[in-house]
Amino acid sequence: PVFVLPAPRLTPDDSAQRWQPALQAILDYLLQNNIREIQVVAALPLAQDLSAAAAVENPSSDVLAEDIHNVISNLFPENIPPGANEPPPYAGLSTAFLQLTYPWLKTSGSGVLNESLEPPDGTLVGILARNALTRGAFMDATKIAPAEISDIFPYLPSQETSVPSTPLVWNQSWKPLIIRVSLFGFTPAGLALLSDVTTYPGEAYRPARVHRLVSVISRAARQLGERLVFQQNGPAVWRRIETSLGDLMTQLWKLNALDGATIQNAFSVRCDSSTMTQNDLDNGRLIAQVTFAAAATIELIRVTLDLG
């Protein structure tokens, strides 16, 4: 059977009052519990101007790109704090911890759903999982061909699916959807994932693979810290941490996750008296600092790892 009822849609008020707080609660939980290795993936809702009751009485399948841009401009501000080099929690949902995807999909299994449409977040998660297993989590997932997708809704004009040729100026110019969300669309080879990005309003953490790379490093540091938690905090442990993290970063560089013709240009690892204060030492905190150039990014990224 084909279900002709319209797929669920949200008005701008619904997005601001219901959908955005739900996502914000998840992101707040990750922040408050210092869960650095998690990436939230969600589907951008279909937009409508009418309320739910009015939409039932006046069914319409019109979903305009302008409506989506209204949602994005309200919920994903582009302001970046000066000097920010790590992904803090920004206003609204503009953060490296969130990856939104759009438009909705028609797949081999969506025929039993309203309007035969399914939200694209499940498909994106499958692509990310396959990418992590076959190429590495730190690689761009757009190289993975999606399976069992037959169509998308709504159709998007070409200006929404093309990356601008001019440099992006944040908080000053209009951005196509391909810049702000992980977008599915048509290519000469068929339907594909066109962009693999977070909602971070800047170039350092906008590529989602950069956030995943930081998560890989954070997880390795956490596991290393768990093995050393009962060791005496001193130069011997510091050298061990520098060596272990250096070996990890070298392996990532060999896998083309980092930019730089040499190891010295690609990253640096420090864990010594210069990365910790006396207060840190007195309270058993061990802090390492990793600076690296992620492949194809234009900014140097610094991650401070508290292993204590």
C-alpha positions in Angstrom: 0.0 0.0 0.0 1.0 3.6 -0.6 0.2 6.1 2.2 -0.9 9.3 0.7 -0.9 11.3 4.0 1.7 14.0 4.0 5.0 13.4 5.8 5.4 15.3 9.0 6.3 18.9 8.6 7.2 21.7 11.1 6.4 25.4 11.0 9.2 27.8 12.0 7.5 28.1 15.4 7.4 24.3 15.8 11.1 24.2 15.0 12.0 26.9 17.5 9.8 25.7 20.3 9.9 21.9 20.0 12.6 20.5 17.7 15.4 22.9 18.6 15.1 22.4 22.4 15.1 18.6 22.0 18.4 18.7 20.1 19.8 21.3 22.4 19.0 19.0 25.4 21.1 16.2 23.8 24.0 18.5 23.1 23.9 20.0 26.6 24.0 16.4 28.0 27.1 15.7 26.0 28.7 18.9 27.2 27.9 18.5 30.8 29.2 15.0 30.9 32.3 15.8 28.9 31.4 13.1 26.2 33.7 14.4 23.6 33.6 11.4 21.3 29.9 11.5 20.3 28.6 13.1 17.1 24.8 13.9 17.0 23.2 13.2 13.6 19.7 14.4 12.9 17.4 15.1 9.9 16.4 18.7 9.2 12.6 18.7 9.3 10.5 19.4 6.3 9.2 23.0 6.6 5.7 24.4 6.1 4.1 27.7 6.7 0.8 26.4 8.0 0.0 25.0 11.4 -0.6 21.3 11.7 -4.4 21.7 11.9 -4.4 24.0 8.9 -2.1 21.8 6.9 -4.5 18.8 7.4 -7.4 20.9 6.0 -5.2 22.3 3.2 -2.8 19.6 2.3 0.2 20.7 0.3 3.5 19.2 -0.7 5.2 22.5 -1.3 8.5 22.7 0.6 10.5 25.7 -0.4 14.2 26.1 0.0 13.5 29.6 1.4 11.6 28.0 4.3 14.6 25.8 5.2 16.9 28.8 5.1 14.6 30.6 7.5 14.9 27.7 9.9 18.7 27.6 9.5 19.1 31.4 10.0 17.0 31.3 13.2 18.5 28.2 14.8 22.1 28.2 13.5 23.7 31.6 14.0 27.0 32.1 12.3 28.7 34.2 15.0 32.1 32.8 16.0 33.8 34.0 19.2 37.2 35.7 18.5 40.1 33.4 18.7 38.1 30.2 19.1 40.2 27.2 18.1 38.1 24.4 19.7 34.4 23.6 19.2 32.7 25.3 22.2 28.9 25.3 22.6 27.6 28.2 20.4 24.3 29.9 20.5 21.5 27.8 19.1 22.7 24.7 17.3 25.8 26.0 15.6 28.3 23.4 16.9 30.8 20.9 15.6 29.0 18.2 17.6 25.9 18.3 15.4 25.5 17.1 11.9 22.2 17.7 10.1 21.1 16.2 6.9 18.6 17.0 4.2 16.5 16.5 2.0 14.2 13.6 2.8 14.5 10.4 0.8 12.5 7.8 -1.1 14.1 4.4 -0.6 13.4 0.8 -1.1 11.8 0.7 2.3 10.0 4.0 2.5 6.9 3.0 0.7 5.1 2.1 4.0 5.7 5.6 5.3 3.6 8.8 4.9 4.2 10.3 1.4 6.7 7.4 0.9 9.4 9.6 2.5 11.9 8.8 5.2 14.2 11.2 7.1 17.7 11.0 5.8 19.5 10.7 9.1 19.4 6.9 9.2 20.9 6.7 5.7 23.7 9.2 6.7 24.6 7.2 9.8 24.9 4.0 7.6 27.2 5.9 5.2 29.3 7.2 8.1 29.6 3.7 9.6 30.6 2.2 6.2 33.1 5.0 5.7 34.6 4.4 9.2 35.0 0.7 8.5 36.4 0.9 5.0 38.2 4.2 4.8 38.5 5.6 8.3 36.2 7.9 10.3 38.5 10.8 9.5 37.9 10.5 5.8 35.2 12.4 3.8 32.1 10.3 3.6 31.0 11.7 0.3 33.1 9.0 -1.4 30.7 6.3 -0.2 27.9 5.6 -2.6 24.5 5.3 -0.9 22.4 2.3 -1.6 18.6 1.8 -2.2 17.8 5.5 -2.6 15.5 6.2 -5.6 14.6 9.9 -5.1 14.8 12.9 -2.9 12.2 15.4 -1.7 12.0 18.4 -2.0 14.0 19.0 -5.2 16.6 21.7 -4.7 17.7 24.3 -7.2 21.3 24.1 -8.4 22.5 27.0 -6.3 21.7 25.0 -3.2 23.9 22.1 -4.2 26.9 23.9 -5.6 29.8 25.0 -3.4 30.6 28.8 -4.0 33.8 29.5 -5.9 34.5 32.5 -3.7 35.8 32.2 -0.2 33.1 31.9 2.5 32.6 35.0 4.7 30.8 33.9 7.8 28.1 36.1 9.4 28.2 38.3 6.3 26.8 36.4 3.3 24.1 33.9 2.2 25.2 30.3 2.3 23.7 27.5 0.1 22.4 24.4 1.9 25.4 22.3 0.8 27.6 24.5 3.1 25.4 24.3 6.3 24.0 20.7 6.2 25.0 17.3 4.9 23.1 17.3 1.6 21.9 14.5 -0.6 21.4 15.2 -4.3 21.8 14.1 -7.9 25.2 13.8 -9.6 26.0 12.5 -13.1 26.7 9.1 -11.4 23.4 9.1 -9.6 22.2 10.0 -6.1 25.0 10.7 -3.7 25.9 12.5 -0.5 27.1 15.9 -1.7 28.5 17.3 1.6 29.7 15.8 4.9 29.6 18.8 7.2 28.6 19.9 10.8 26.7 23.0 11.7 29.8 24.7 13.0 29.9 28.3 11.5 33.5 28.3 10.3 36.1 26.4 8.3 38.0 24.8 11.2 35.3 22.3 12.3 32.8 22.6 9.5 34.0 19.5 7.7 32.6 16.6 9.8 35.6 14.5 9.3 37.7 17.0 11.3 35.4 16.5 14.3 35.6 12.8 13.8 39.4 13.0 13.7 39.4 15.0 17.0 37.2 12.3 18.4 39.6 9.6 17.3 42.4 11.4 19.1 40.3 12.1 22.2 39.3 8.4 22.5 42.9 7.3 22.2 43.9 9.8 24.8 41.1 8.6 27.1 42.1 5.0 26.8 45.7 5.9 27.4 44.7 7.9 30.5 42.8 4.9 31.9 45.9 2.8 31.7 48.0 5.4 33.5 45.5 6.6 36.1 47.4 5.1 39.0 50.9 6.0 37.8 52.9 8.8 39.5 52.4 12.1 37.7 56.0 12.9 36.6 58.4 13.2 33.7 58.5 9.4 33.1 54.7 9.3 32.5 54.9 12.5 30.5 57.4 11.0 28.1 55.3 7.9 27.8 52.2 9.9 26.9 54.1 12.0 24.4 55.5 8.8 22.8 52.0 7.1 22.6 50.2 10.1 21.3 53.1 10.8 18.8 52.8 7.2 17.5 49.0 7.7 17.0 49.5 11.0 15.2 52.2 9.5 13.0 49.9 6.7 12.0 47.1 9.2 11.2 49.6 11.2 9.1 50.6 8.1 7.2 46.8 7.4 6.5 46.5 10.9 5.0 44.3 12.3 7.8 46.8 15.1 8.5 48.3 17.7 6.2 52.0 18.3 5.9 54.9 17.1 3.9 56.7 16.0 7.0 55.7 14.8 10.5 57.1 18.0 11.9 54.8 20.1 9.7 51.8 17.9 10.3 51.5 17.8 14.1 53.2 18.4 17.5 52.6 16.7 20.9 53.6 18.2 24.2 53.2 16.8 27.7 55.6 18.5 30.1 55.8 21.1 32.8 54.8 23.8 30.3 51.4 22.2 29.7 50.5 22.0 33.4 50.5 24.5 36.3 51.5 23.7 39.8 47.8 23.6 40.7 47.3 20.9 38.1 50.1 18.9 39.5 48.9 19.3 43.1 45.4 18.1 42.1 46.6 15.1 40.0 45.7 16.6 36.6 47.9 15.5 33.7 47.5 17.7 30.6 48.8 17.0 27.1 48.5 19.4 24.1 48.2 18.1 20.5 48.4 20.6 17.6 47.8 19.3 14.1 46.9 20.3 10.6 43.9 18.2 9.4 44.0 17.3 5.8 42.4 20.0 3.5 41.7 22.5 6.2 43.0 26.0 6.3 43.4 26.4 10.0 45.7 24.8 12.6 43.8 22.9 15.2 44.8 22.7 18.9 43.3 20.1 21.3 44.0 20.1 25.0 43.6 16.7 26.6 43.0 16.4 30.3 44.2 12.9 31.2 44.0 13.3 34.9 
